């Protein structure tokens, strides 16, 4: 069974088709790269999967359930997590509290449970482990405004991991990072795939995507272009045309 | 002595009222400009019940329930909108309350309800009851702030879209804050009615909503201690200085402006800053 199935999804903003009749799927234990030039509708697609945008047509199935009309929090509870392109840390909380909040999300499943739950130690321990794992354990007690963007991006990954997702959606996690930072974070992302976790990675950094992703899905002008192995995608004329124009070689 | 008792009773009721708004605006980040409506609902419910023979401590329970239920209904309709839209919507609820009460003969219409009975043991009895209610609400606020419910409120207050991506049912928690806060305002209203022993629609108008918002802002949005101190000061200021009572809306409006412009974290933030400076030295 596929972990995620996107079936014939279309999204229109006003008179503009952002996504047109797109279908693709993500399997278990898979790191799938998702690329396309600016305006390809990558982020829109990610937002459809997460429930931030509702499609006008088509459906999204996750773990065998049709979640097209589900609210965001229900999708998260089922096992989806999103690390956003523009990271929005909770600025009044330290990095460790930002991650602990996600780590303790099960305490907030019901109002009564949230009211009766006081202990934050377990969530803090898990949050510290995750911050260590993503390499920023030393600044766990700093506030988001006190650390550079690269650290915030890593915190966002830790925050998404804290939700223990079976599918982690990463929206341009390498954007804004220098080459070394991007390379290190890409290595970290490659290590996130486990038997219980797949990763869908949207990225503009094609070099890093082709390096770490065995398979790549390409979307152009809101439509599916191809889904194949990284080698075949990188060698394809379709990819060159998408990024450089029809008559370029 | 009776003057001091009256002042302390006013103070306790104001602290309870301000903390009830602090739970909505401070903890959960939902601005309400119509909080006095729920204060009024509690006042009318408690006054009518005690006039019918019920003891005030018992009448405060339905006062809280009715205010909380109306708060839930208003919340369900208005919490879908955010920020300034929510402020305008809740302001409309405040006007709606005054408008409806004015036209209801059963609620005393324009004239209001007078002859509200005094509580057992007179003024000292009311003071004890007000202090108990205030302390219980302070304890509830402290507990909520430390619980995961408080953590959820804090994240919603900071950025509700991000809170959603943590799997938090934002609408549910916002509604919950609204229900607890409006129920608290209902209790404060019930106590107020028996303190003044006369209530009319104008006792719960826009001025009262601005007054309680000023207490929360001046004290430091979200700070229990700061809001309690600001509520104690601002509620007694009109008793010390007559002109404050005459120009209430002007003075409280100016206080909100000055605090937001020069010290947005309020009294609590200023105290914290001074404390940190002292630590550094």
Interface residues (C-beta under 8 A of the other chain):
Chain A: X50 X52 X71 X72 X73 X76 X77 X81 X82 X84 X88 X89 X90 X91 X92 X93 X101 X102 X104 X105 X107 X108 X109 X111 X113 X114 X115 X116 X117 X118 X120 X159 X163
Chain B: X144 X146 X147 X148 X149 X151 X152 X154 X155 X157 X158 X159 X161 X162 X163 X164 X165 X166 X167 X168 X169 X170 X172 X173 X176
